[in-house]
Amino acid sequence: MPDETREIRRVRALFISDVHLGMKATRVAQLIDFLRWHDADVIYLVGDIVDGWRLAKSWHWPPEYDELTKLIIASDPHSPDGVRANGTPTNVDAFAKAFGCKDGDAMVNSGDKKVVIW
């Protein structure tokens, strides 16, 4: 059980690397707990946050992944809604081409929902 008397640790930056969402062995609960006790000016997402290879073989996306995603998005006061991402979005044309994704697949948005990098 978490120690509710702990103070939240304030840091300038957090680097989260190679989470591999999509793999069953990912320790999402521990990462969620860590993020709840750390407040950062900026969170950098580096490496494979979402494991496209694993998801292409077998879709595994439990509710904890949504909880983690919402926690990361809510923690960044600098980003206006829908404008900025500190990480590499997987939903881009190069990703779809590399993984053989087609329109209608879970990892592919179309139209005004498609991620465009300028």
Secondary structure by P-SEA (a helix, b strand, c coil): cccccccbbbbcbbbbccccccccccaaaaaaaaaaabbbcbbbbccccccaaaaaabbbbcaaaaaaaaaaaaacccccccccccccccccaaaaaaaccccccccccccccccccc
